[in-house]
Amino acid sequence: MDCPRCESPLESYTLAGKRAVTCERCGYLGVSVEHRSEPKEIESWQAALDRFNDT
Ligand SMILES: [Zn+2]
């Protein structure tokens, strides 16, 4: 999978039980949701980290 913003390769990992993808180049962060195969962009790294820390 490539970044929808800059088309560089995305890193993928699991965040709070969901599969997430991130781009080191431009800072894109996406999380895959159950009913869609495309990643949905979420607010920011800080929001993601806050969510991660809550669980
Ligand atoms: Zn990117």
mmCIF file of the protein (N, C-alpha, C, O) and its ligand, coordinates in Angstrom:
data_MODEL
# 
_entry.id   MODEL 
# 
loop_
_entity.id 
_entity.type 
_entity.pdbx_number_of_molecules 
1 polymer     1 
2 non-polymer 1 
# 
_entity_poly.entity_id                      1 
_entity_poly.type                           'polypeptide(L)' 
_entity_poly.nstd_linkage                   no 
_entity_poly.nstd_monomer                   no 
_entity_poly.pdbx_seq_one_letter_code       MDCPRCESPLESYTLAGKRAVTCERCGYLGVSVEHRSEPKEIESWQAALDRFNDT 
_entity_poly.pdbx_seq_one_letter_code_can   MDCPRCESPLESYTLAGKRAVTCERCGYLGVSVEHRSEPKEIESWQAALDRFNDT 
_entity_poly.pdbx_strand_id                 A 
# 
loop_
_entity_poly_seq.entity_id 
_entity_poly_seq.num 
_entity_poly_seq.mon_id 
_entity_poly_seq.hetero 
1 1  MET n 
1 2  ASP n 
1 3  CYS n 
1 4  PRO n 
1 5  ARG n 
1 6  CYS n 
1 7  GLU n 
1 8  SER n 
1 9  PRO n 
1 10 LEU n 
1 11 GLU n 
1 12 SER n 
1 13 TYR n 
1 14 THR n 
1 15 LEU n 
1 16 ALA n 
1 17 GLY n 
1 18 LYS n 
1 19 ARG n 
1 20 ALA n 
1 21 VAL n 
1 22 THR n 
1 23 CYS n 
1 24 GLU n 
1 25 ARG n 
1 26 CYS n 
1 27 GLY n 
1 28 TYR n 
1 29 LEU n 
1 30 GLY n 
1 31 VAL n 
1 32 SER n 
1 33 VAL n 
1 34 GLU n 
1 35 HIS n 
1 36 ARG n 
1 37 SER n 
1 38 GLU n 
1 39 PRO n 
1 40 LYS n 
1 41 GLU n 
1 42 ILE n 
1 43 GLU n 
1 44 SER n 
1 45 TRP n 
1 46 GLN n 
1 47 ALA n 
1 48 ALA n 
1 49 LEU n 
1 50 ASP n 
1 51 ARG n 
1 52 PHE n 
1 53 ASN n 
1 54 ASP n 
1 55 THR n 
# 
loop_
_struct_asym.id 
_struct_asym.entity_id 
A 1 
B 2 
# 
loop_
_chem_comp.id 
_chem_comp.type 
_chem_comp.mon_nstd_flag 
ALA 'L-peptide linking' y 
ARG 'L-peptide linking' y 
ASN 'L-peptide linking' y 
ASP 'L-peptide linking' y 
CYS 'L-peptide linking' y 
GLN 'L-peptide linking' y 
GLU 'L-peptide linking' y 
GLY 'peptide linking'   y 
HIS 'L-peptide linking' y 
ILE 'L-peptide linking' y 
LEU 'L-peptide linking' y 
LYS 'L-peptide linking' y 
MET 'L-peptide linking' y 
PHE 'L-peptide linking' y 
PRO 'L-peptide linking' y 
SER 'L-peptide linking' y 
THR 'L-peptide linking' y 
TRP 'L-peptide linking' y 
TYR 'L-peptide linking' y 
VAL 'L-peptide linking' y 
ZN  non-polymer         . 
# 
_pdbx_entity_nonpoly.entity_id   2 
_pdbx_entity_nonpoly.name        ? 
_pdbx_entity_nonpoly.comp_id     ZN 
# 
_pdbx_nonpoly_scheme.asym_id         B 
_pdbx_nonpoly_scheme.entity_id       2 
_pdbx_nonpoly_scheme.mon_id          ZN 
_pdbx_nonpoly_scheme.ndb_seq_num     1 
_pdbx_nonpoly_scheme.pdb_seq_num     101 
_pdbx_nonpoly_scheme.auth_seq_num    101 
_pdbx_nonpoly_scheme.pdb_mon_id      ZN 
_pdbx_nonpoly_scheme.auth_mon_id     ZN 
_pdbx_nonpoly_scheme.pdb_strand_id   A 
_pdbx_nonpoly_scheme.pdb_ins_code    . 
# 
loop_
_atom_site.group_PDB 
_atom_site.id 
_atom_site.type_symbol 
_atom_site.label_atom_id 
_atom_site.label_alt_id 
_atom_site.label_comp_id 
_atom_site.label_asym_id 
_atom_site.label_entity_id 
_atom_site.label_seq_id 
_atom_site.pdbx_PDB_ins_code 
_atom_site.Cartn_x 
_atom_site.Cartn_y 
_atom_site.Cartn_z 
_atom_site.occupancy 
_atom_site.B_iso_or_equiv 
_atom_site.pdbx_formal_charge 
_atom_site.auth_seq_id 
_atom_site.auth_comp_id 
_atom_site.auth_asym_id 
_atom_site.auth_atom_id 
_atom_site.pdbx_PDB_model_num 
ATOM   1   N  N  . MET A 1 1  ? 0.845   -1.201 0.000  1.00 0.00 ? 1   MET A N  1 
ATOM   2   C  CA . MET A 1 1  ? 0.000   0.000  0.000  1.00 0.00 ? 1   MET A CA 1 
ATOM   3   C  C  . MET A 1 1  ? 0.878   1.247  0.000  1.00 0.00 ? 1   MET A C  1 
ATOM   4   O  O  . MET A 1 1  ? 1.881   1.313  0.710  1.00 0.00 ? 1   MET A O  1 
ATOM   5   N  N  . ASP A 1 2  ? 0.491   2.222  -0.797 1.00 0.00 ? 2   ASP A N  1 
ATOM   6   C  CA . ASP A 1 2  ? 1.251   3.465  -0.870 1.00 0.00 ? 2   ASP A CA 1 
ATOM   7   C  C  . ASP A 1 2  ? 0.457   4.618  -0.260 1.00 0.00 ? 2   ASP A C  1 
ATOM   8   O  O  . ASP A 1 2  ? -0.771  4.577  -0.182 1.00 0.00 ? 2   ASP A O  1 
ATOM   9   N  N  . CYS A 1 3  ? 1.173   5.627  0.163  1.00 0.00 ? 3   CYS A N  1 
ATOM   10  C  CA . CYS A 1 3  ? 0.558   6.804  0.759  1.00 0.00 ? 3   CYS A CA 1 
ATOM   11  C  C  . CYS A 1 3  ? -0.327  7.528  -0.253 1.00 0.00 ? 3   CYS A C  1 
ATOM   12  O  O  . CYS A 1 3  ? 0.113   7.795  -1.371 1.00 0.00 ? 3   CYS A O  1 
ATOM   13  N  N  . PRO A 1 4  ? -1.571  7.850  0.122  1.00 0.00 ? 4   PRO A N  1 
ATOM   14  C  CA . PRO A 1 4  ? -2.452  8.583  -0.789 1.00 0.00 ? 4   PRO A CA 1 
ATOM   15  C  C  . PRO A 1 4  ? -2.037  10.032 -0.991 1.00 0.00 ? 4   PRO A C  1 
ATOM   16  O  O  . PRO A 1 4  ? -2.513  10.695 -1.912 1.00 0.00 ? 4   PRO A O  1 
ATOM   17  N  N  . ARG A 1 5  ? -1.172  10.511 -0.151 1.00 0.00 ? 5   ARG A N  1 
ATOM   18  C  CA . ARG A 1 5  ? -0.711  11.895 -0.283 1.00 0.00 ? 5   ARG A CA 1 
ATOM   19  C  C  . ARG A 1 5  ? 0.553   11.989 -1.131 1.00 0.00 ? 5   ARG A C  1 
ATOM   20  O  O  . ARG A 1 5  ? 0.602   12.751 -2.097 1.00 0.00 ? 5   ARG A O  1 
ATOM   21  N  N  . CYS A 1 6  ? 1.563   11.224 -0.772 1.00 0.00 ? 6   CYS A N  1 
ATOM   22  C  CA . CYS A 1 6  ? 2.862   11.391 -1.423 1.00 0.00 ? 6   CYS A CA 1 
ATOM   23  C  C  . CYS A 1 6  ? 3.326   10.131 -2.140 1.00 0.00 ? 6   CYS A C  1 
ATOM   24  O  O  . CYS A 1 6  ? 4.378   10.128 -2.778 1.00 0.00 ? 6   CYS A O  1 
ATOM   25  N  N  . GLU A 1 7  ? 2.538   9.054  -2.035 1.00 0.00 ? 7   GLU A N  1 
ATOM   26  C  CA . GLU A 1 7  ? 2.783   7.813  -2.774 1.00 0.00 ? 7   GLU A CA 1 
ATOM   27  C  C  . GLU A 1 7  ? 4.068   7.105  -2.381 1.00 0.00 ? 7   GLU A C  1 
ATOM   28  O  O  . GLU A 1 7  ? 4.592   6.290  -3.141 1.00 0.00 ? 7   GLU A O  1 
ATOM   29  N  N  . SER A 1 8  ? 4.564   7.407  -1.220 1.00 0.00 ? 8   SER A N  1 
ATOM   30  C  CA . SER A 1 8  ? 5.690   6.626  -0.714 1.00 0.00 ? 8   SER A CA 1 
ATOM   31  C  C  . SER A 1 8  ? 5.142   5.421  0.057  1.00 0.00 ? 8   SER A C  1 
ATOM   32  O  O  . SER A 1 8  ? 3.990   5.451  0.491  1.00 0.00 ? 8   SER A O  1 
ATOM   33  N  N  . PRO A 1 9  ? 5.936   4.369  0.237  1.00 0.00 ? 9   PRO A N  1 
ATOM   34  C  CA . PRO A 1 9  ? 5.442   3.179  0.930  1.00 0.00 ? 9   PRO A CA 1 
ATOM   35  C  C  . PRO A 1 9  ? 5.016   3.490  2.359  1.00 0.00 ? 9   PRO A C  1 
ATOM   36  O  O  . PRO A 1 9  ? 5.673   4.250  3.070  1.00 0.00 ? 9   PRO A O  1 
ATOM   37  N  N  . LEU A 1 10 ? 3.896   2.881  2.764  1.00 0.00 ? 10  LEU A N  1 
ATOM   38  C  CA . LEU A 1 10 ? 3.389   3.080  4.115  1.00 0.00 ? 10  LEU A CA 1 
ATOM   39  C  C  . LEU A 1 10 ? 3.900   1.993  5.045  1.00 0.00 ? 10  LEU A C  1 
ATOM   40  O  O  . LEU A 1 10 ? 4.084   0.843  4.647  1.00 0.00 ? 10  LEU A O  1 
ATOM   41  N  N  . GLU A 1 11 ? 4.123   2.380  6.284  1.00 0.00 ? 11  GLU A N  1 
ATOM   42  C  CA . GLU A 1 11 ? 4.367   1.416  7.334  1.00 0.00 ? 11  GLU A CA 1 
ATOM   43  C  C  . GLU A 1 11 ? 3.020   0.987  7.905  1.00 0.00 ? 11  GLU A C  1 
ATOM   44  O  O  . GLU A 1 11 ? 2.110   1.805  8.041  1.00 0.00 ? 11  GLU A O  1 
ATOM   45  N  N  . SER A 1 12 ? 2.893   -0.297 8.237  1.00 0.00 ? 12  SER A N  1 
ATOM   46  C  CA . SER A 1 12 ? 1.645   -0.748 8.843  1.00 0.00 ? 12  SER A CA 1 
ATOM   47  C  C  . SER A 1 12 ? 1.931   -1.411 10.179 1.00 0.00 ? 12  SER A C  1 
ATOM   48  O  O  . SER A 1 12 ? 2.986   -2.011 10.384 1.00 0.00 ? 12  SER A O  1 
ATOM   49  N  N  . TYR A 1 13 ? 0.973   -1.290 11.075 1.00 0.00 ? 13  TYR A N  1 
ATOM   50  C  CA . TYR A 1 13 ? 1.116   -1.865 12.407 1.00 0.00 ? 13  TYR A CA 1 
ATOM   51  C  C  . TYR A 1 13 ? -0.261  -1.972 13.022 1.00 0.00 ? 13  TYR A C  1 
ATOM   52  O  O  . TYR A 1 13 ? -1.242  -1.540 12.417 1.00 0.00 ? 13  TYR A O  1 
ATOM   53  N  N  . THR A 1 14 ? -0.353  -2.530 14.195 1.00 0.00 ? 14  THR A N  1 
ATOM   54  C  CA . THR A 1 14 ? -1.628  -2.644 14.875 1.00 0.00 ? 14  THR A CA 1 
ATOM   55  C  C  . THR A 1 14 ? -1.717  -1.629 15.998 1.00 0.00 ? 14  THR A C  1 
ATOM   56  O  O  . THR A 1 14 ? -0.834  -1.543 16.852 1.00 0.00 ? 14  THR A O  1 
ATOM   57  N  N  . LEU A 1 15 ? -2.802  -0.858 15.985 1.00 0.00 ? 15  LEU A N  1 
ATOM   58  C  CA . LEU A 1 15 ? -3.001  0.178  16.993 1.00 0.00 ? 15  LEU A CA 1 
ATOM   59  C  C  . LEU A 1 15 ? -4.344  -0.061 17.653 1.00 0.00 ? 15  LEU A C  1 
ATOM   60  O  O  . LEU A 1 15 ? -5.388  0.022  17.006 1.00 0.00 ? 15  LEU A O  1 
ATOM   61  N  N  . ALA A 1 16 ? -4.315  -0.360 18.949 1.00 0.00 ? 16  ALA A N  1 
ATOM   62  C  CA . ALA A 1 16 ? -5.545  -0.582 19.713 1.00 0.00 ? 16  ALA A CA 1 
ATOM   63  C  C  . ALA A 1 16 ? -6.449  -1.612 19.036 1.00 0.00 ? 16  ALA A C  1 
ATOM   64  O  O  . ALA A 1 16 ? -7.669  -1.453 18.999 1.00 0.00 ? 16  ALA A O  1 
ATOM   65  N  N  . GLY A 1 17 ? -5.843  -2.656 18.509 1.00 0.00 ? 17  GLY A N  1 
ATOM   66  C  CA . GLY A 1 17 ? -6.591  -3.742 17.911 1.00 0.00 ? 17  GLY A CA 1 
ATOM   67  C  C  . GLY A 1 17 ? -7.020  -3.507 16.486 1.00 0.00 ? 17  GLY A C  1 
ATOM   68  O  O  . GLY A 1 17 ? -7.659  -4.364 15.875 1.00 0.00 ? 17  GLY A O  1 
ATOM   69  N  N  . LYS A 1 18 ? -6.672  -2.341 15.946 1.00 0.00 ? 18  LYS A N  1 
ATOM   70  C  CA . LYS A 1 18 ? -6.992  -2.050 14.554 1.00 0.00 ? 18  LYS A CA 1 
ATOM   71  C  C  . LYS A 1 18 ? -5.711  -1.919 13.755 1.00 0.00 ? 18  LYS A C  1 
ATOM   72  O  O  . LYS A 1 18 ? -4.653  -1.569 14.279 1.00 0.00 ? 18  LYS A O  1 
ATOM   73  N  N  . ARG A 1 19 ? -5.839  -2.207 12.481 1.00 0.00 ? 19  ARG A N  1 
ATOM   74  C  CA . ARG A 1 19 ? -4.679  -2.083 11.628 1.00 0.00 ? 19  ARG A CA 1 
ATOM   75  C  C  . ARG A 1 19 ? -4.531  -0.629 11.191 1.00 0.00 ? 19  ARG A C  1 
ATOM   76  O  O  . ARG A 1 19 ? -5.463  -0.021 10.665 1.00 0.00 ? 19  ARG A O  1 
ATOM   77  N  N  . ALA A 1 20 ? -3.355  -0.099 11.419 1.00 0.00 ? 20  ALA A N  1 
ATOM   78  C  CA . ALA A 1 20 ? -3.099  1.295  11.094 1.00 0.00 ? 20  ALA A CA 1 
ATOM   79  C  C  . ALA A 1 20 ? -1.934  1.384  10.124 1.00 0.00 ? 20  ALA A C  1 
ATOM   80  O  O  . ALA A 1 20 ? -1.060  0.517  10.094 1.00 0.00 ? 20  ALA A O  1 
ATOM   81  N  N  . VAL A 1 21 ? -1.940  2.429  9.344  1.00 0.00 ? 21  VAL A N  1 
ATOM   82  C  CA . VAL A 1 21 ? -0.838  2.679  8.427  1.00 0.00 ? 21  VAL A CA 1 
ATOM   83  C  C  . VAL A 1 21 ? -0.337  4.102  8.624  1.00 0.00 ? 21  VAL A C  1 
ATOM   84  O  O  . VAL A 1 21 ? -1.107  5.010  8.937  1.00 0.00 ? 21  VAL A O  1 
ATOM   85  N  N  . THR A 1 22 ? 0.950   4.278  8.438  1.00 0.00 ? 22  THR A N  1 
ATOM   86  C  CA . THR A 1 22 ? 1.519   5.601  8.600  1.00 0.00 ? 22  THR A CA 1 
ATOM   87  C  C  . THR A 1 22 ? 2.591   5.852  7.546  1.00 0.00 ? 22  THR A C  1 
ATOM   88  O  O  . THR A 1 22 ? 3.252   4.926  7.077  1.00 0.00 ? 22  THR A O  1 
ATOM   89  N  N  . CYS A 1 23 ? 2.747   7.102  7.189  1.00 0.00 ? 23  CYS A N  1 
ATOM   90  C  CA . CYS A 1 23 ? 3.762   7.508  6.232  1.00 0.00 ? 23  CYS A CA 1 
ATOM   91  C  C  . CYS A 1 23 ? 4.812   8.341  6.954  1.00 0.00 ? 23  CYS A C  1 
ATOM   92  O  O  . CYS A 1 23 ? 4.500   9.371  7.552  1.00 0.00 ? 23  CYS A O  1 
ATOM   93  N  N  . GLU A 1 24 ? 6.041   7.890  6.892  1.00 0.00 ? 24  GLU A N  1 
ATOM   94  C  CA . GLU A 1 24 ? 7.097   8.631  7.572  1.00 0.00 ? 24  GLU A CA 1 
ATOM   95  C  C  . GLU A 1 24 ? 7.442   9.914  6.838  1.00 0.00 ? 24  GLU A C  1 
ATOM   96  O  O  . GLU A 1 24 ? 7.937   10.867 7.441  1.00 0.00 ? 24  GLU A O  1 
ATOM   97  N  N  . ARG A 1 25 ? 7.181   9.940  5.535  1.00 0.00 ? 25  ARG A N  1 
ATOM   98  C  CA . ARG A 1 25 ? 7.588   11.100 4.748  1.00 0.00 ? 25  ARG A CA 1 
ATOM   99  C  C  . ARG A 1 25 ? 6.724   12.320 5.032  1.00 0.00 ? 25  ARG A C  1 
ATOM   100 O  O  . ARG A 1 25 ? 7.236   13.405 5.305  1.00 0.00 ? 25  ARG A O  1 
ATOM   101 N  N  . CYS A 1 26 ? 5.384   12.130 4.963  1.00 0.00 ? 26  CYS A N  1 
ATOM   102 C  CA . CYS A 1 26 ? 4.499   13.291 5.078  1.00 0.00 ? 26  CYS A CA 1 
ATOM   103 C  C  . CYS A 1 26 ? 3.689   13.281 6.376  1.00 0.00 ? 26  CYS A C  1 
ATOM   104 O  O  . CYS A 1 26 ? 2.998   14.253 6.680  1.00 0.00 ? 26  CYS A O  1 
ATOM   105 N  N  . GLY A 1 27 ? 3.770   12.199 7.138  1.00 0.00 ? 27  GLY A N  1 
ATOM   106 C  CA . GLY A 1 27 ? 3.067   12.160 8.402  1.00 0.00 ? 27  GLY A CA 1 
ATOM   107 C  C  . GLY A 1 27 ? 1.635   11.671 8.306  1.00 0.00 ? 27  GLY A C  1 
ATOM   108 O  O  . GLY A 1 27 ? 0.889   11.739 9.283  1.00 0.00 ? 27  GLY A O  1 
ATOM   109 N  N  . TYR A 1 28 ? 1.240   11.178 7.135  1.00 0.00 ? 28  TYR A N  1 
ATOM   110 C  CA . TYR A 1 28 ? -0.109  10.607 6.974  1.00 0.00 ? 28  TYR A CA 1 
ATOM   111 C  C  . TYR A 1 28 ? -0.321  9.481  7.962  1.00 0.00 ? 28  TYR A C  1 
ATOM   112 O  O  . TYR A 1 28 ? 0.574   8.672  8.204  1.00 0.00 ? 28  TYR A O  1 
ATOM   113 N  N  . LEU A 1 29 ? -1.524  9.437  8.534  1.00 0.00 ? 29  LEU A N  1 
ATOM   114 C  CA . LEU A 1 29 ? -1.875  8.350  9.437  1.00 0.00 ? 29  LEU A CA 1 
ATOM   115 C  C  . LEU A 1 29 ? -3.270  7.868  9.104  1.00 0.00 ? 29  LEU A C  1 
ATOM   116 O  O  . LEU A 1 29 ? -4.217  8.654  9.102  1.00 0.00 ? 29  LEU A O  1 
ATOM   117 N  N  . GLY A 1 30 ? -3.402  6.600  8.826  1.00 0.00 ? 30  GLY A N  1 
ATOM   118 C  CA . GLY A 1 30 ? -4.697  6.032  8.489  1.00 0.00 ? 30  GLY A CA 1 
ATOM   119 C  C  . GLY A 1 30 ? -4.982  4.812  9.335  1.00 0.00 ? 30  GLY A C  1 
ATOM   120 O  O  . GLY A 1 30 ? -4.066  4.099  9.747  1.00 0.00 ? 30  GLY A O  1 
ATOM   121 N  N  . VAL A 1 31 ? -6.261  4.573  9.591  1.00 0.00 ? 31  VAL A N  1 
ATOM   122 C  CA . VAL A 1 31 ? -6.694  3.388  10.323 1.00 0.00 ? 31  VAL A CA 1 
ATOM   123 C  C  . VAL A 1 31 ? -7.756  2.682  9.513  1.00 0.00 ? 31  VAL A C  1 
ATOM   124 O  O  . VAL A 1 31 ? -8.738  3.299  9.101  1.00 0.00 ? 31  VAL A O  1 
ATOM   125 N  N  . SER A 1 32 ? -7.574  1.408  9.282  1.00 0.00 ? 32  SER A N  1 
ATOM   126 C  CA . SER A 1 32 ? -8.563  0.627  8.556  1.00 0.00 ? 32  SER A CA 1 
ATOM   127 C  C  . SER A 1 32 ? -9.771  0.359  9.449  1.00 0.00 ? 32  SER A C  1 
ATOM   128 O  O  . SER A 1 32 ? -9.622  -0.023 10.610 1.00 0.00 ? 32  SER A O  1 
ATOM   129 N  N  . VAL A 1 33 ? -10.956 0.560  8.904  1.00 0.00 ? 33  VAL A N  1 
ATOM   130 C  CA . VAL A 1 33 ? -12.177 0.265  9.638  1.00 0.00 ? 33  VAL A CA 1 
ATOM   131 C  C  . VAL A 1 33 ? -12.850 -0.957 9.033  1.00 0.00 ? 33  VAL A C  1 
ATOM   132 O  O  . VAL A 1 33 ? -12.581 -1.323 7.889  1.00 0.00 ? 33  VAL A O  1 
ATOM   133 N  N  . GLU A 1 34 ? -13.735 -1.590 9.814  1.00 0.00 ? 34  GLU A N  1 
ATOM   134 C  CA . GLU A 1 34 ? -14.213 -2.916 9.475  1.00 0.00 ? 34  GLU A CA 1 
ATOM   135 C  C  . GLU A 1 34 ? -14.938 -2.981 8.140  1.00 0.00 ? 34  GLU A C  1 
ATOM   136 O  O  . GLU A 1 34 ? -14.729 -3.922 7.375  1.00 0.00 ? 34  GLU A O  1 
ATOM   137 N  N  . HIS A 1 35 ? -15.778 -2.009 7.847  1.00 0.00 ? 35  HIS A N  1 
ATOM   138 C  CA . HIS A 1 35 ? -16.637 -2.080 6.683  1.00 0.00 ? 35  HIS A CA 1 
ATOM   139 C  C  . HIS A 1 35 ? -16.020 -1.443 5.441  1.00 0.00 ? 35  HIS A C  1 
ATOM   140 O  O  . HIS A 1 35 ? -16.647 -1.399 4.383  1.00 0.00 ? 35  HIS A O  1 
ATOM   141 N  N  . ARG A 1 36 ? -14.817 -0.961 5.572  1.00 0.00 ? 36  ARG A N  1 
ATOM   142 C  CA . ARG A 1 36 ? -14.141 -0.379 4.416  1.00 0.00 ? 36  ARG A CA 1 
ATOM   143 C  C  . ARG A 1 36 ? -12.717 -0.898 4.337  1.00 0.00 ? 36  ARG A C  1 
ATOM   144 O  O  . ARG A 1 36 ? -12.078 -1.138 5.361  1.00 0.00 ? 36  ARG A O  1 
ATOM   145 N  N  . SER A 1 37 ? -12.235 -1.067 3.148  1.00 0.00 ? 37  SER A N  1 
ATOM   146 C  CA . SER A 1 37 ? -10.869 -1.548 2.975  1.00 0.00 ? 37  SER A CA 1 
ATOM   147 C  C  . SER A 1 37 ? -9.869  -0.401 2.903  1.00 0.00 ? 37  SER A C  1 
ATOM   148 O  O  . SER A 1 37 ? -8.675  -0.595 3.130  1.00 0.00 ? 37  SER A O  1 
ATOM   149 N  N  . GLU A 1 38 ? -10.361 0.794  2.587  1.00 0.00 ? 38  GLU A N  1 
ATOM   150 C  CA . GLU A 1 38 ? -9.462  1.932  2.497  1.00 0.00 ? 38  GLU A CA 1 
ATOM   151 C  C  . GLU A 1 38 ? -9.238  2.546  3.875  1.00 0.00 ? 38  GLU A C  1 
ATOM   152 O  O  . GLU A 1 38 ? -10.170 2.628  4.675  1.00 0.00 ? 38  GLU A O  1 
ATOM   153 N  N  . PRO A 1 39 ? -8.036  2.968  4.152  1.00 0.00 ? 39  PRO A N  1 
ATOM   154 C  CA . PRO A 1 39 ? -7.774  3.611  5.439  1.00 0.00 ? 39  PRO A CA 1 
ATOM   155 C  C  . PRO A 1 39 ? -8.475  4.954  5.542  1.00 0.00 ? 39  PRO A C  1 
ATOM   156 O  O  . PRO A 1 39 ? -8.600  5.694  4.566  1.00 0.00 ? 39  PRO A O  1 
ATOM   157 N  N  . LYS A 1 40 ? -8.923  5.241  6.740  1.00 0.00 ? 40  LYS A N  1 
ATOM   158 C  CA . LYS A 1 40 ? -9.562  6.521  7.008  1.00 0.00 ? 40  LYS A CA 1 
ATOM   159 C  C  . LYS A 1 40 ? -8.586  7.410  7.767  1.00 0.00 ? 40  LYS A C  1 
ATOM   160 O  O  . LYS A 1 40 ? -8.031  7.020  8.795  1.00 0.00 ? 40  LYS A O  1 
ATOM   161 N  N  . GLU A 1 41 ? -8.397  8.569  7.255  1.00 0.00 ? 41  GLU A N  1 
ATOM   162 C  CA . GLU A 1 41 ? -7.464  9.469  7.917  1.00 0.00 ? 41  GLU A CA 1 
ATOM   163 C  C  . GLU A 1 41 ? -8.069  9.985  9.218  1.00 0.00 ? 41  GLU A C  1 
ATOM   164 O  O  . GLU A 1 41 ? -9.224  10.411 9.253  1.00 0.00 ? 41  GLU A O  1 
ATOM   165 N  N  . ILE A 1 42 ? -7.294  9.941  10.262 1.00 0.00 ? 42  ILE A N  1 
ATOM   166 C  CA . ILE A 1 42 ? -7.759  10.448 11.546 1.00 0.00 ? 42  ILE A CA 1 
ATOM   167 C  C  . ILE A 1 42 ? -7.003  11.712 11.916 1.00 0.00 ? 42  ILE A C  1 
ATOM   168 O  O  . ILE A 1 42 ? -6.087  12.134 11.210 1.00 0.00 ? 42  ILE A O  1 
ATOM   169 N  N  . GLU A 1 43 ? -7.393  12.304 13.020 1.00 0.00 ? 43  GLU A N  1 
ATOM   170 C  CA . GLU A 1 43 ? -7.023  13.680 13.311 1.00 0.00 ? 43  GLU A CA 1 
ATOM   171 C  C  . GLU A 1 43 ? -5.526  13.974 13.269 1.00 0.00 ? 43  GLU A C  1 
ATOM   172 O  O  . GLU A 1 43 ? -5.077  14.849 12.529 1.00 0.00 ? 43  GLU A O  1 
ATOM   173 N  N  . SER A 1 44 ? -4.782  13.255 14.047 1.00 0.00 ? 44  SER A N  1 
ATOM   174 C  CA . SER A 1 44 ? -3.371  13.582 14.180 1.00 0.00 ? 44  SER A CA 1 
ATOM   175 C  C  . SER A 1 44 ? -2.660  12.457 14.913 1.00 0.00 ? 44  SER A C  1 
ATOM   176 O  O  . SER A 1 44 ? -3.284  11.561 15.482 1.00 0.00 ? 44  SER A O  1 
ATOM   177 N  N  . TRP A 1 45 ? -1.376  12.531 14.884 1.00 0.00 ? 45  TRP A N  1 
ATOM   178 C  CA . TRP A 1 45 ? -0.589  11.588 15.677 1.00 0.00 ? 45  TRP A CA 1 
ATOM   179 C  C  . TRP A 1 45 ? -0.943  11.689 17.148 1.00 0.00 ? 45  TRP A C  1 
ATOM   180 O  O  . TRP A 1 45 ? -1.053  10.668 17.828 1.00 0.00 ? 45  TRP A O  1 
ATOM   181 N  N  . GLN A 1 46 ? -1.122  12.888 17.645 1.00 0.00 ? 46  GLN A N  1 
ATOM   182 C  CA . GLN A 1 46 ? -1.395  13.052 19.075 1.00 0.00 ? 46  GLN A CA 1 
ATOM   183 C  C  . GLN A 1 46 ? -2.701  12.384 19.453 1.00 0.00 ? 46  GLN A C  1 
ATOM   184 O  O  . GLN A 1 46 ? -2.792  11.736 20.496 1.00 0.00 ? 46  GLN A O  1 
ATOM   185 N  N  . ALA A 1 47 ? -3.718  12.539 18.609 1.00 0.00 ? 47  ALA A N  1 
ATOM   186 C  CA . ALA A 1 47 ? -4.995  11.900 18.876 1.00 0.00 ? 47  ALA A CA 1 
ATOM   187 C  C  . ALA A 1 47 ? -4.853  10.383 18.878 1.00 0.00 ? 47  ALA A C  1 
ATOM   188 O  O  . ALA A 1 47 ? -5.449  9.691  19.704 1.00 0.00 ? 47  ALA A O  1 
ATOM   189 N  N  . ALA A 1 48 ? -4.068  9.886  17.956 1.00 0.00 ? 48  ALA A N  1 
ATOM   190 C  CA . ALA A 1 48 ? -3.853  8.442  17.881 1.00 0.00 ? 48  ALA A CA 1 
ATOM   191 C  C  . ALA A 1 48 ? -3.137  7.934  19.124 1.00 0.00 ? 48  ALA A C  1 
ATOM   192 O  O  . ALA A 1 48 ? -3.480  6.887  19.674 1.00 0.00 ? 48  ALA A O  1 
ATOM   193 N  N  . LEU A 1 49 ? -2.159  8.677  19.546 1.00 0.00 ? 49  LEU A N  1 
ATOM   194 C  CA . LEU A 1 49 ? -1.412  8.271  20.732 1.00 0.00 ? 49  LEU A CA 1 
ATOM   195 C  C  . LEU A 1 49 ? -2.288  8.349  21.974 1.00 0.00 ? 49  LEU A C  1 
ATOM   196 O  O  . LEU A 1 49 ? -2.204  7.489  22.850 1.00 0.00 ? 49  LEU A O  1 
ATOM   197 N  N  . ASP A 1 50 ? -3.127  9.376  22.053 1.00 0.00 ? 50  ASP A N  1 
ATOM   198 C  CA . ASP A 1 50 ? -4.048  9.479  23.179 1.00 0.00 ? 50  ASP A CA 1 
ATOM   199 C  C  . ASP A 1 50 ? -4.977  8.285  23.216 1.00 0.00 ? 50  ASP A C  1 
ATOM   200 O  O  . ASP A 1 50 ? -5.227  7.718  24.280 1.00 0.00 ? 50  ASP A O  1 
ATOM   201 N  N  . ARG A 1 51 ? -5.494  7.900  22.048 1.00 0.00 ? 51  ARG A N  1 
ATOM   202 C  CA . ARG A 1 51 ? -6.398  6.766  21.951 1.00 0.00 ? 51  ARG A CA 1 
ATOM   203 C  C  . ARG A 1 51 ? -5.677  5.483  22.363 1.00 0.00 ? 51  ARG A C  1 
ATOM   204 O  O  . ARG A 1 51 ? -6.232  4.641  23.068 1.00 0.00 ? 51  ARG A O  1 
ATOM   205 N  N  . PHE A 1 52 ? -4.447  5.354  21.917 1.00 0.00 ? 52  PHE A N  1 
ATOM   206 C  CA . PHE A 1 52 ? -3.657  4.185  22.249 1.00 0.00 ? 52  PHE A CA 1 
ATOM   207 C  C  . PHE A 1 52 ? -3.419  4.103  23.761 1.00 0.00 ? 52  PHE A C  1 
ATOM   208 O  O  . PHE A 1 52 ? -3.498  3.029  24.357 1.00 0.00 ? 52  PHE A O  1 
ATOM   209 N  N  . ASN A 1 53 ? -3.134  5.228  24.351 1.00 0.00 ? 53  ASN A N  1 
ATOM   210 C  CA . ASN A 1 53 ? -2.830  5.253  25.781 1.00 0.00 ? 53  ASN A CA 1 
ATOM   211 C  C  . ASN A 1 53 ? -4.070  4.987  26.630 1.00 0.00 ? 53  ASN A C  1 
ATOM   212 O  O  . ASN A 1 53 ? -3.954  4.545  27.773 1.00 0.00 ? 53  ASN A O  1 
ATOM   213 N  N  . ASP A 1 54 ? -5.243  5.251  26.086 1.00 0.00 ? 54  ASP A N  1 
ATOM   214 C  CA . ASP A 1 54 ? -6.474  5.013  26.832 1.00 0.00 ? 54  ASP A CA 1 
ATOM   215 C  C  . ASP A 1 54 ? -6.793  3.536  26.984 1.00 0.00 ? 54  ASP A C  1 
ATOM   216 O  O  . ASP A 1 54 ? -7.525  3.144  27.893 1.00 0.00 ? 54  ASP A O  1 
ATOM   217 N  N  . THR A 1 55 ? -6.246  2.720  26.099 1.00 0.00 ? 55  THR A N  1 
ATOM   218 C  CA . THR A 1 55 ? -6.602  1.295  26.117 1.00 0.00 ? 55  THR A CA 1 
ATOM   219 C  C  . THR A 1 55 ? -5.557  0.428  26.780 1.00 0.00 ? 55  THR A C  1 
ATOM   220 O  O  . THR A 1 55 ? -5.727  -0.788 26.864 1.00 0.00 ? 55  THR A O  1 
HETATM 221 ZN ZN . ZN  B 2 .  ? 3.006   10.284 2.578  1.00 0.00 2 101 ZN  A ZN 1 
# 
